Amino acid sequence: MATDDQKTPASSAKSASAPASRVDRTFSTPLTSDVAAAAGTTVISDAVVAKVAGIAAREVPGVYALGGGGARALGALRDAVNATDLTQGVKVEVGETQAAADLTIVVEYPTPVHQVAAQVRSAVAAAITRLVGLEVVEVNVEVNDVHLPGDDNQPEESRVS
């Protein structure tokens, strides 16, 4: 019989042939579907947060488009070839537990600009918190244009901003 400070030949052979693992492969308790205590890290890319913010902003009534004039012109080309950029007009900063977003939007006339901006701010903050799990410290909204219903018939270059 081996004592605590002695190894049996079988146990020393087993430890010498098997490499050390980062994961404990012995199951002391039965496995369940609740694995909330699993260890590890999650890294969320800035692009993911920007896409969530862009989608949320586009869903707000009164938002015609996101981005400045040049970005919208390029966006129209992307839309024509089915390669829509959902992060257009969105900049984000992502930390470990917090995020901040800056959005540039175009508001449809005659929707009240201040109401649309407030709704965008609220929708973006709620979406980032709900979908990504980050605390939103600020959402800055820049309204750089108002879309008039008659503007759809004019080429982008002839519009006066």
N, C-alpha and C positions, 0 to 999 in steps of 0.2 A: 504494500500500500504506500502511495507517495504522499509526502507531506506537502503543505502549502508552498514551501520554498523550493520544492523539487519539481521538475517537469517529467512527465512520462515520455517515453520515446515517441509515442504516437502524436502527442500534442506538439512536441518540438518539430517533428517532421512536417506536420500540417502548417505550422506558422512559417517555416522556412520555404515551403513551396508556394504558398499563396501570398500574393502581394497585398499590402495594406490597402484597405478600401476606405473611401470617404463616407460611405453609406453603411450603416449597420444592417446586415442582411438577416439577422435573427429576428424573429417575430415573437415577442413576449406576450403581446395582446392580439386578439383577432383583428383583422383589417376591417375597417368600416368605410362608408362613403364620406365620412367627415374627415377631411385632411387639411383643415384650416391651420393646423400648427406646423405645416411643412416649412422647413428652413430654406432660405435662398434669397435672392434679390431680384427686383424688377426694375428695369430701366426703361423709361418711356421717352421716346424720341420727341424732339421739338416738332417734327413734321406731323406726328400723330396728334399732338395737341392743337397744332395749327389747322389740321384738317377738321377736327371736331368743332373748333371755333368757326371755321368757314361754313360748314354745313349748318350749324345752329344760326348763324347770322343770315344766311340765305333764306331760312324758313320764316323769318320775321316779315309780316305783311308790311309793305311800303319800301322794302329794300329792293332796288332795281338791279344793282350789281355791286361787286366788291372790287376795289383797286382804283388806281388813278387812270387817267386817259390812255397812256401808253400801255399799261397793263391790261386794260379792257380791250384795246385793239388787238393785242397779242392773244388775249383770251378768246376773242371772236374767231381768230384763226384756229386756235386749239379746238374750240367747239365744233368748227366745221369738219374737223377730221376725227371727231369723237375722242378727244384727249383733254377733257376739261380739267383745269387745275383748281381743285377745291381750296387750295391755300392762297389763291390770288388775293391780294389786299390784306393779308393777315400776317402779322409778325408776333411771335411769342417768345417769352423767356421762361424756361422751365428749370426749377430747382428740384431738390429732393422731395419736398412736400408742398411746394407752392408754385403757382404759375401766374404770369401776367400776360395780357394780350393787347395788341394795338391793331385796330381795324380801320380800313379806309372804305367808306361806303358811298353809294349813289342812292339818293332817295327819290321815290316816284312823286311827282307833283299830282295832286295838292295835299299829300299826306303831311301832317305836322312833323317837321324835322326833329324837334326835341323829343317828341314821343317815340319816334322810330329809334333814335339813338338810345333812349332809355330802355326800350324793349330789346334792342340788340345787346346792350350791356347785360341785362338780366338773363337773356337766353343763352348767351355765350358762357357766362359764369355758371349757370345751372348745368349746362351740358358738360363743361370741363369737370365740374365737381362730381356729377353723377356718373359719367362715362369713364373718366380717367382717374378719379379719386384724389385729385389735387385741390388744395385750398387756393382759391383765386383771390389774389391781393388787389388787382386792378384790371379793369378793361377800359381802354381808351378808345373812343370812337371819333374818327375824323370824317366829317361829311364834306366831300370835295366837289359834289355836283348834284344837281336836281334834274331828273329825267322828265322831259315833257313828252306827252303822248305823240306829238308830231315829229319828235326827233328820230323816230324809227325809220322815217323815209329819207333822211339826210345821210350822206356819207360821213364817217367819223371825222375826217379832216376839215369839213366845212362847219362843224359845230363850234359855237362860241361858248367857252366854259367860264 
